[in-house]
């Protein structure tokens, strides 16, 4: 896990960092496994009262590793996170499948999670930020629901969380277009909690403040707030069903090939 995600704990604050800086913390198989392992560890770690999630280097998380898309180009569904031809509809972690748990696991932690986002948070990286209770963004941060670029849909728990944060038409705009939007736009949409010159420093400061409150009350508050959401189980399964049908299909493969080959796509109706 340490090659992808580092965890240091001090005075009740878990400082969690994605440490694949040379690849802009992109999501490869090892990163998925490290993220899930991190949430499992933190859920059992005594003394943790708040978590700050951030990325080293130039970005929070650039999304799915390009090697995955290269595999999709050559082998269709063999680029699925989690291994060859993984059945995404199989529930491996309660209501979630394995890739979803890399995001949903942060939402399930019994303590607050603050994502400190700088650089880019694209596709799966954007969805990872959604797993946090709060998102602190740098002024130059950029985000995107980028799955449509690759002929896919968000399938890492992004849709049920987004539905609780933004207007329906904004959600559709971002999902249909995959356009990149700024930190200022994210604030307008309800996707940013704060814009900070140094989001990690600000997040750690707020985390220490929260860690000084009664841990019983904070955990109770998170349970209450999580329970305000509608039942997410059907939405998580629907993500997986739709994605399973898309991965490896002719148009999805063409989306990947056209992007990698830097040409206009030739889709069939």
NUZAGU-214323 format. One record per residue (C-alpha): residue in one letter; z, x, y negated. Coordinates in Angstrom, 1 decimal. Each point is the difference from the previous one (the first is absolute). Layout:
<sites>
+---------+--------+--------+--------+
! residuo !      w !      u !      v !
+---------+--------+--------+--------+
!       A !      Z !      X !      Y !
...
+---------+--------+--------+--------+
</sites>
This chain:
<sites>
+---------+--------+--------+--------+
! residuo !      w !      u !      v !
+---------+--------+--------+--------+
!       X !    0.0 !    0.0 !    0.0 !
!       X !    0.9 !    2.8 !   -2.4 !
!       X !   -3.7 !    1.1 !   -0.2 !
!       X !   -0.9 !   -3.3 !   -1.6 !
!       X !    3.2 !   -1.5 !   -1.5 !
!       X !    3.2 !    1.8 !   -1.2 !
!       X !    3.3 !   -1.7 !   -0.5 !
!       X !    3.0 !    1.4 !   -1.9 !
!       X !    3.1 !   -2.1 !   -0.6 !
!       X !    2.5 !    0.6 !   -2.8 !
!       X !    2.8 !   -2.3 !   -1.3 !
!       X !   -1.5 !   -3.1 !    1.6 !
!       X !   -3.6 !    0.6 !   -1.1 !
!       X !   -2.7 !    0.8 !    2.6 !
!       X !   -2.8 !    2.0 !   -1.7 !
!       X !   -3.0 !   -0.6 !    2.2 !
!       X !   -3.2 !    2.0 !   -0.7 !
!       X !   -3.4 !   -0.1 !    1.5 !
!       X !   -0.8 !    3.7 !    0.5 !
!       X !   -3.7 !    0.2 !    0.9 !
!       X !   -0.8 !    1.1 !   -3.5 !
!       X !   -3.2 !    1.9 !    1.0 !
!       X !   -1.5 !   -3.4 !    1.1 !
!       X !    1.5 !   -2.0 !   -2.8 !
!       X !    2.4 !   -1.4 !    2.6 !
!       X !   -2.8 !   -1.9 !    1.7 !
!       X !    1.0 !   -2.1 !    3.0 !
!       X !   -0.9 !    1.6 !    3.3 !
!       X !    1.6 !   -0.8 !    3.4 !
!       X !    2.8 !    2.5 !   -0.6 !
!       X !    0.7 !   -1.6 !   -3.4 !
!       X !    0.2 !   -3.5 !    1.5 !
!       X !    2.4 !    1.2 !    2.6 !
!       X !    2.1 !    1.9 !   -2.5 !
!       X !    0.3 !   -3.0 !   -2.3 !
!       X !    1.1 !   -2.3 !    2.8 !
!       X !    2.4 !    2.6 !    1.3 !
!       X !    1.4 !    0.4 !   -3.5 !
!       X !    0.8 !   -3.7 !   -0.4 !
!       X !    1.6 !    0.0 !    3.5 !
!       X !    2.2 !    2.9 !   -0.9 !
!       X !    1.0 !   -1.4 !   -3.4 !
!       X !    0.8 !   -3.4 !    1.4 !
!       X !    2.7 !    1.7 !    2.1 !
!       X !    1.1 !    2.7 !   -2.4 !
!       X !    3.6 !   -0.5 !   -1.1 !
!       X !    0.7 !    0.6 !   -3.7 !
!       X !   -3.6 !   -0.8 !   -1.2 !
!       X !    0.2 !   -2.5 !   -2.9 !
!       X !   -3.4 !    0.4 !   -1.7 !
!       X !   -3.4 !    1.5 !    1.0 !
!       X !   -2.5 !    1.7 !   -2.4 !
!       X !   -3.5 !    0.4 !    1.5 !
!       X !   -2.4 !    2.4 !   -1.6 !
!       X !   -2.9 !    2.4 !    0.8 !
!       X !   -0.3 !    3.7 !   -0.6 !
!       X !   -3.0 !    1.5 !   -1.7 !
!       X !   -2.7 !   -1.8 !   -2.0 !
!       X !    0.5 !   -3.5 !    1.4 !
!       X !    2.4 !   -2.5 !    1.5 !
!       X !   -2.4 !   -0.8 !    2.8 !
!       X !   -3.8 !   -0.1 !    0.0 !
!       X !   -0.2 !   -2.5 !    2.9 !
!       X !   -1.5 !    0.4 !    3.4 !
!       X !   -1.0 !    3.5 !    1.0 !
!       X !   -3.7 !    0.7 !   -0.4 !
!       X !   -0.1 !    1.2 !    3.6 !
!       X !    0.8 !   -3.6 !    1.0 !
!       X !   -3.1 !   -1.2 !   -1.7 !
!       X !   -2.1 !    2.8 !    1.5 !
!       X !    1.2 !   -1.2 !    3.4 !
!       X !   -0.9 !   -3.6 !   -0.9 !
!       X !   -3.5 !    1.2 !   -1.0 !
!       X !   -0.5 !    1.7 !    3.4 !
!       X !    2.1 !   -2.2 !    2.3 !
!       X !    0.6 !   -3.4 !   -1.7 !
!       X !    3.5 !   -1.2 !    0.9 !
!       X !    1.2 !    3.4 !    1.1 !
!       X !    1.1 !    0.7 !   -3.5 !
!       X !    2.8 !   -2.6 !    0.1 !
!       X !    3.4 !    1.4 !   -1.0 !
!       X !    2.1 !    0.4 !    3.0 !
!       X !   -2.5 !    1.2 !    2.6 !
!       X !   -3.3 !   -1.0 !    1.6 !
!       X !   -0.8 !   -3.7 !    0.1 !
!       X !    3.5 !   -1.0 !   -0.8 !
!       X !    0.5 !   -3.8 !    0.2 !
!       X !    1.2 !   -0.8 !   -3.6 !
!       X !    1.0 !   -3.5 !    1.0 !
!       X !    2.8 !    1.4 !    2.3 !
!       X !    3.4 !   -0.2 !   -1.7 !
!       X !    1.8 !    3.3 !    0.6 !
!       X !    2.8 !   -0.3 !   -2.6 !
!       X !    1.2 !   -3.6 !   -0.2 !
!       X !   -2.5 !   -1.9 !   -2.2 !
!       X !   -2.0 !    3.2 !   -0.7 !
!       X !   -2.5 !    2.2 !    1.8 !
!       X !    0.3 !    3.8 !   -0.1 !
!       X !   -2.1 !    0.7 !   -3.2 !
!       X !    1.7 !   -3.0 !   -1.8 !
!       X !    3.5 !    1.4 !    0.9 !
!       X !   -0.8 !    3.2 !   -2.1 !
!       X !    0.2 !   -2.4 !   -3.0 !
!       X !    2.1 !   -2.9 !    1.2 !
!       X !    2.7 !    2.3 !    1.2 !
!       X !    0.9 !    0.8 !   -3.6 !
!       X !    0.3 !   -3.7 !   -0.8 !
!       X !    2.3 !   -0.4 !    3.0 !
!       X !    2.4 !    2.8 !   -0.9 !
!       X !    3.4 !   -1.5 !   -0.9 !
!       X !    0.1 !    2.0 !   -3.3 !
!       X !   -2.2 !    0.0 !   -3.1 !
!       X !   -3.2 !    2.2 !    0.0 !
!       X !   -1.6 !    1.3 !   -3.2 !
!       X !   -3.5 !    1.4 !    0.3 !
!       X !   -0.8 !    2.7 !   -2.6 !
!       X !   -3.8 !   -0.1 !   -0.4 !
!       X !   -2.1 !    2.7 !   -1.7 !
!       X !   -3.7 !    0.9 !    0.3 !
!       X !   -1.6 !   -2.5 !    2.3 !
!       X !    1.2 !   -2.7 !    2.4 !
!       X !   -3.2 !   -1.2 !    1.7 !
!       X !   -0.4 !   -2.4 !    3.0 !
!       X !    2.7 !    0.7 !    2.5 !
!       X !    1.8 !    2.2 !   -2.6 !
!       X !    0.1 !   -3.0 !   -2.4 !
!       X !    1.3 !   -2.2 !    2.8 !
!       X !    2.7 !    2.7 !    0.8 !
!       X !    1.2 !   -0.4 !   -3.6 !
!       X !    0.3 !   -3.7 !    0.5 !
!       X !    2.6 !    0.5 !    2.8 !
!       X !    2.4 !    1.1 !   -2.7 !
!       X !    2.3 !   -2.4 !   -2.0 !
!       X !   -1.2 !    1.6 !   -3.3 !
!       X !   -2.9 !    2.2 !   -1.1 !
!       X !    0.4 !    2.5 !   -2.8 !
!       X !   -3.5 !    1.3 !   -1.1 !
!       X !   -1.1 !    3.0 !   -2.1 !
!       X !   -2.1 !   -1.0 !   -3.0 !
!       X !   -3.1 !    1.5 !    1.6 !
!       X !    0.5 !   -1.5 !    3.5 !
!       X !   -2.9 !   -1.9 !    1.6 !
!       X !    0.1 !   -2.6 !    2.7 !
!       X !   -2.5 !   -1.9 !    2.1 !
!       X !   -0.2 !   -2.5 !    2.8 !
!       X !   -2.8 !    2.2 !    1.3 !
!       X !   -0.5 !   -1.3 !    3.5 !
!       X !   -3.1 !   -2.0 !   -0.9 !
!       X !   -1.8 !    3.3 !   -0.8 !
!       X !    0.1 !    0.8 !    3.7 !
!       X !   -0.8 !   -3.5 !    1.2 !
!       X !    3.6 !   -0.9 !    0.8 !
!       X !    2.9 !   -2.1 !   -1.2 !
!       X !    3.5 !    1.0 !   -1.0 !
!       X !    1.9 !   -0.1 !    3.3 !
!       X !    3.2 !    2.0 !   -0.5 !
!       X !    2.2 !   -2.9 !   -1.2 !
!       X !   -1.7 !    0.1 !   -3.4 !
!       X !   -1.1 !   -3.6 !   -0.1 !
!       X !    3.3 !   -1.8 !    0.4 !
!       X !    1.7 !    2.3 !   -2.4 !
!       X !   -2.8 !   -0.2 !   -2.6 !
!       X !    0.1 !   -3.8 !    0.2 !
!       X !    3.6 !    0.1 !   -1.1 !
!       X !   -0.7 !    2.3 !   -3.0 !
!       X !   -3.3 !   -1.0 !   -1.7 !
!       X !   -2.0 !   -3.0 !   -0.9 !
!       X !   -2.4 !   -1.3 !    2.6 !
!       X !   -3.1 !    0.7 !   -2.1 !
!       X !    1.2 !    3.6 !   -0.7 !
!       X !    0.6 !    0.6 !    3.7 !
!       X !   -3.5 !   -1.3 !    0.8 !
!       X !   -1.6 !    2.1 !   -2.8 !
!       X !    1.7 !    3.2 !    1.2 !
!       X !   -0.7 !   -0.7 !    3.7 !
!       X !   -3.7 !   -1.0 !   -0.4 !
!       X !   -1.0 !    2.8 !   -2.4 !
!       X !    2.3 !    2.9 !    1.1 !
!       X !   -0.1 !    1.1 !   -3.6 !
!       X !    2.3 !    2.7 !   -1.2 !
!       X !    2.6 !   -1.2 !   -2.5 !
!       X !    2.3 !    1.9 !   -2.4 !
!       X !    3.8 !    0.1 !   -0.2 !
!       X !   -0.2 !   -2.2 !   -3.1 !
!       X !   -2.0 !   -2.6 !    1.9 !
!       X !    2.4 !    0.3 !    2.9 !
!       X !    2.9 !   -0.9 !   -2.4 !
!       X !   -2.0 !   -3.0 !   -1.3 !
!       X !   -0.7 !   -1.2 !    3.5 !
!       X !    3.6 !    0.3 !    1.2 !
!       X !   -0.6 !    3.0 !    2.2 !
!       X !    1.9 !    2.6 !   -2.0 !
!       X !    3.8 !   -0.3 !   -0.8 !
!       X !    0.0 !    2.8 !   -2.6 !
!       X !   -2.5 !    2.6 !   -1.4 !
!       X !    1.8 !    3.4 !   -0.3 !
!       X !   -1.1 !    3.4 !   -1.1 !
!       X !    1.6 !    1.4 !    3.2 !
!       X !    0.4 !   -2.9 !    2.4 !
!       X !    1.8 !    2.0 !    2.7 !
!       X !    2.7 !    1.2 !   -2.5 !
!       X !    0.3 !   -3.6 !   -1.3 !
!       X !    0.2 !   -1.4 !    3.4 !
!       X !    2.7 !    2.4 !    1.1 !
!       X !    2.0 !   -0.8 !   -3.1 !
!       X !   -0.1 !   -3.7 !    0.7 !
!       X !    0.7 !    0.6 !    3.7 !
!       X !    3.2 !    1.9 !   -0.9 !
!       X !    1.0 !   -2.9 !   -2.3 !
!       X !   -0.5 !   -2.5 !    2.9 !
!       X !    1.8 !    2.3 !    2.4 !
!       X !    3.0 !   -0.3 !   -2.2 !
!       X !    0.2 !   -3.8 !    0.5 !
!       X !    1.8 !   -1.7 !    2.9 !
!       X !   -2.2 !    0.8 !    3.1 !
!       X !    1.1 !   -3.3 !    1.6 !
!       X !   -1.3 !   -2.0 !   -3.0 !
!       X !   -3.2 !    2.0 !   -0.3 !
!       X !   -0.8 !   -0.6 !    3.7 !
!       X !    0.9 !   -3.7 !   -0.3 !
!       X !   -2.3 !   -0.2 !   -3.1 !
!       X !   -2.9 !    1.5 !    1.9 !
!       X !    0.5 !   -2.4 !    2.9 !
!       X !    0.0 !   -2.9 !   -2.4 !
!       X !   -3.1 !    1.1 !   -1.9 !
!       X !   -1.9 !    0.8 !    3.2 !
!       X !    0.8 !   -3.5 !    1.2 !
!       X !   -1.6 !   -1.6 !   -3.1 !
!       X !   -3.4 !    1.0 !    1.4 !
!       X !   -2.0 !   -2.4 !    2.2 !
!       X !   -0.2 !    0.7 !    3.7 !
!       X !   -2.2 !    3.1 !    0.2 !
!       X !   -0.6 !    0.0 !    3.7 !
!       X !   -3.2 !   -2.1 !   -0.1 !
!       X !   -1.4 !    2.0 !   -2.9 !
!       X !    0.6 !    3.3 !    1.7 !
!       X !   -1.7 !   -1.2 !    3.2 !
!       X !   -2.9 !   -1.5 !   -2.0 !
!       X !   -0.5 !    3.5 !   -1.6 !
!       X !   -0.3 !    1.5 !    3.4 !
!       X !   -2.3 !   -2.6 !    1.5 !
!       X !   -2.5 !    0.3 !   -2.9 !
!       X !    0.1 !    3.8 !    0.0 !
!       X !   -0.4 !    0.1 !    3.8 !
!       X !   -3.3 !   -2.0 !   -0.4 !
!       X !   -1.3 !    2.2 !   -2.8 !
!       X !    0.7 !    3.5 !    1.4 !
!       X !   -3.0 !    1.4 !    1.8 !
!       X !   -2.3 !   -2.9 !   -1.0 !
!       X !   -3.5 !    0.7 !   -1.2 !
!       X !    0.7 !   -0.7 !   -3.6 !
!       X !    3.3 !    1.9 !    0.0 !
!       X !   -1.6 !    3.0 !    1.5 !
!       X !   -2.8 !   -0.2 !   -2.5 !
!       X !    2.6 !   -0.1 !   -2.8 !
!       X !    1.5 !    3.2 !    1.2 !
!       X !   -3.3 !    1.8 !    0.6 !
!       X !   -1.4 !   -1.0 !   -3.4 !
!       X !    3.1 !    1.3 !   -1.8 !
!       X !    0.1 !    3.3 !    2.0 !
!       X !   -3.7 !    0.4 !   -0.5 !
!       X !    0.2 !   -0.9 !   -3.7 !
!       X !   -2.8 !   -2.7 !    0.2 !
!       X !   -0.3 !   -3.7 !   -0.6 !
!       X !    1.2 !   -2.1 !    2.9 !
!       X !   -2.4 !   -2.1 !    2.0 !
!       X !    2.1 !   -3.0 !    1.3 !
!       X !   -1.3 !   -2.7 !    2.3 !
!       X !    0.9 !   -3.7 !   -0.8 !
+---------+--------+--------+--------+
</sites>
